[in-house]
């Protein structure tokens, strides 16, 4: 459910800003990664992106 809410927020923000692309990155503390799902081309399919985060830890 959280994933669907984030997708809806991302799409709405993109519409408001009239942006070509919009993404929200989230932190996966367990894997020390930043992750996001972005639209792939002009389709409804989403592409998952994960990247290592060197400073991704609890304070």
Backbone as a chain_set.jsonl record, in Angstrom:
{"seq": "XXXXXXXXXXXXXXXXXXXXXXXXXXXXXXXXXXXXXXXXXXXXXXXXXXXXXXXXXXX", "coords": {"N": [[0.813, -1.191, 0.0], [1.934, 1.253, 0.783], [3.715, 1.616, -1.293], [2.006, 2.146, -3.471], [0.886, 4.574, -2.648], [3.166, 6.219, -2.624], [3.737, 6.158, -5.375], [1.47, 7.496, -6.398], [1.79, 10.037, -5.211], [4.223, 10.801, -6.364], [3.504, 10.934, -9.103], [1.546, 12.984, -8.995], [2.997, 15.205, -8.026], [4.778, 15.489, -10.149], [2.968, 16.272, -12.146], [2.022, 18.718, -11.108], [4.38, 20.235, -11.083], [4.911, 20.185, -13.735], [6.817, 18.464, -14.77], [9.145, 16.526, -16.687], [10.183, 14.107, -15.763], [9.876, 12.436, -12.665], [10.904, 11.493, -9.418], [10.949, 9.755, -6.324], [13.187, 9.125, -3.837], [13.949, 6.563, -1.553], [15.218, 5.406, 1.605], [16.853, 2.407, 2.287], [17.659, 1.115, 5.069], [18.543, -1.336, 6.053], [19.909, -2.535, 3.934], [21.672, -0.584, 3.264], [21.11, 1.234, 1.117], [19.916, 3.507, -1.415], [16.759, 3.751, -2.933], [14.468, 3.695, -5.68], [11.539, 3.863, -7.767], [10.958, 4.362, -11.065], [9.175, 5.64, -13.958], [9.356, 3.682, -16.924], [10.427, 4.54, -20.015], [7.72, 5.691, -21.943], [5.729, 4.214, -20.818], [3.508, 2.4, -18.582], [4.961, 0.782, -16.982], [7.173, 0.319, -14.247], [10.529, 0.986, -13.387], [12.845, -0.34, -11.226], [15.284, 1.203, -9.21], [18.304, 0.912, -7.559], [20.858, 2.028, -5.425], [24.079, 2.063, -3.893], [24.547, 3.483, -0.647], [26.741, 5.369, 1.083], [26.567, 6.732, 3.487], [24.404, 5.785, 4.87], [22.935, 5.153, 7.58], [21.738, 4.583, 10.916], [21.155, 7.32, 13.112]], "CA": [[0.0, 0.0, 0.0], [2.833, 2.403, 0.813], [4.265, 1.76, -2.64], [0.969, 2.783, -4.301], [0.775, 5.966, -2.2], [4.345, 6.922, -3.135], [3.565, 6.312, -6.824], [0.471, 8.54, -6.617], [2.41, 11.317, -4.843], [5.221, 11.104, -7.387], [2.806, 11.356, -10.319], [0.885, 14.267, -8.759], [4.037, 16.235, -7.955], [5.234, 15.675, -11.524], [1.952, 17.049, -12.865], [2.019, 20.084, -10.573], [5.609, 20.903, -11.526], [5.016, 19.998, -15.178], [8.139, 17.862, -14.96], [9.232, 15.384, -17.603], [10.437, 12.921, -14.941], [9.801, 12.675, -11.226], [11.252, 10.303, -8.635], [11.148, 9.878, -4.887], [14.142, 8.119, -3.374], [13.763, 6.118, -0.174], [16.412, 4.794, 2.185], [16.754, 1.056, 2.821], [18.737, 1.089, 6.055], [19.053, -2.7, 6.209], [20.827, -2.839, 2.833], [22.468, 0.631, 3.017], [20.858, 1.62, -0.273], [18.835, 4.39, -1.818], [16.021, 3.073, -3.983], [13.352, 4.408, -6.275], [10.92, 3.264, -8.937], [10.65, 5.43, -12.018], [8.549, 5.143, -15.184], [10.264, 3.223, -17.97], [9.984, 5.128, -21.283], [6.403, 6.32, -21.796], [4.788, 3.155, -20.472], [3.084, 2.347, -17.184], [5.884, -0.082, -16.245], [8.135, 1.025, -13.416], [11.875, 0.425, -13.322], [13.43, -0.176, -9.902], [16.668, 1.66, -9.182], [18.939, 0.817, -6.237], [22.242, 2.469, -5.457], [24.68, 2.02, -2.554], [24.654, 4.737, 0.08], [27.839, 5.241, 2.031], [26.219, 7.344, 4.766], [23.058, 5.321, 5.16], [22.92, 4.434, 8.849], [20.934, 5.226, 11.955], [21.875, 8.337, 13.906]], "C": [[0.859, 1.259, 0.0], [3.392, 2.679, -0.572], [3.284, 2.488, -3.561], [0.814, 4.267, -3.938], [1.949, 6.78, -2.726], [4.253, 7.141, -4.648], [2.592, 7.442, -7.121], [1.034, 9.922, -6.302], [3.408, 11.751, -5.913], [4.56, 11.61, -8.661], [2.169, 12.728, -10.148], [1.889, 15.407, -8.702], [4.576, 16.533, -9.352], [4.258, 16.501, -12.342], [1.952, 18.504, -12.413], [3.215, 20.876, -11.085], [5.797, 20.881, -13.037], [6.402, 19.45, -15.549], [8.066, 16.708, -15.954], [9.384, 14.08, -16.83], [10.389, 13.323, -13.472], [10.152, 11.377, -10.504], [11.347, 10.673, -7.164], [12.094, 8.756, -4.484], [13.878, 7.821, -1.907], [15.047, 5.443, 0.29], [16.058, 3.401, 2.692], [17.932, 0.894, 3.784], [19.348, -0.302, 6.201], [20.091, -3.05, 5.154], [21.762, -1.676, 2.51], [22.352, 1.072, 1.56], [19.81, 2.725, -0.351], [18.089, 3.665, -2.922], [14.869, 3.944, -4.458], [12.769, 3.562, -7.392], [10.499, 4.412, -9.835], [10.003, 4.834, -13.259], [9.597, 4.772, -16.225], [9.696, 3.682, -19.31], [8.656, 5.853, -21.057], [5.332, 5.303, -21.427], [4.397, 3.253, -18.998], [4.008, 1.464, -16.344], [6.882, 0.765, -15.461], [9.447, 0.26, -13.358], [12.438, 0.705, -11.931], [14.895, 0.21, -10.004], [17.162, 1.544, -7.747], [20.398, 1.229, -6.372], [22.814, 2.43, -4.037], [24.734, 3.421, -1.938], [25.71, 4.573, 1.166], [27.486, 5.769, 3.41], [24.815, 6.963, 5.188], [23.079, 4.491, 6.437], [22.101, 5.224, 9.865], [21.781, 6.231, 12.712], [21.753, 8.05, 15.377]], "O": [[0.552, 2.223, -0.701], [3.527, 3.833, -0.978], [3.688, 3.349, -4.342], [0.634, 5.11, -4.817], [1.767, 7.894, -3.216], [4.647, 8.196, -5.145], [2.852, 8.264, -8.0], [0.786, 10.876, -7.04], [3.438, 12.913, -6.317], [5.003, 12.603, -9.238], [2.239, 13.556, -11.056], [1.649, 16.469, -9.276], [4.805, 17.692, -9.699], [4.672, 17.339, -13.143], [1.89, 19.415, -13.238], [3.084, 22.037, -11.472], [6.732, 21.487, -13.559], [7.05, 19.904, -16.492], [7.057, 16.01, -16.047], [8.788, 13.065, -17.192], [10.811, 14.417, -13.098], [9.746, 10.294, -10.926], [11.774, 11.773, -6.813], [11.834, 7.584, -4.755], [13.614, 8.728, -1.117], [15.851, 4.973, -0.516], [15.089, 3.227, 3.432], [19.049, 0.579, 3.373], [20.548, -0.428, 6.448], [21.045, -3.775, 5.435], [22.563, -1.771, 1.58], [23.352, 1.257, 0.867], [18.946, 2.858, 0.516], [18.714, 3.026, -3.768], [14.37, 4.806, -3.734], [13.424, 2.653, -7.903], [9.777, 5.316, -9.416], [10.238, 3.672, -13.589], [10.6, 5.466, -16.385], [8.606, 3.262, -19.698], [8.504, 6.56, -20.061], [4.151, 5.519, -21.701], [4.91, 4.1, -18.267], [3.857, 1.401, -15.123], [7.368, 1.788, -15.944], [9.46, -0.969, -13.287], [12.5, 1.859, -11.506], [15.652, -0.374, -10.779], [16.509, 2.028, -6.822], [21.084, 0.83, -7.312], [22.103, 2.732, -3.079], [24.944, 4.411, -2.638], [25.575, 3.734, 2.056], [28.043, 5.307, 4.407], [24.116, 7.764, 5.807], [23.222, 3.27, 6.386], [21.817, 6.406, 9.666], [22.975, 6.021, 12.925], [22.29, 8.793, 16.198]]}, "num_chains": 1, "name": "protein.A"}
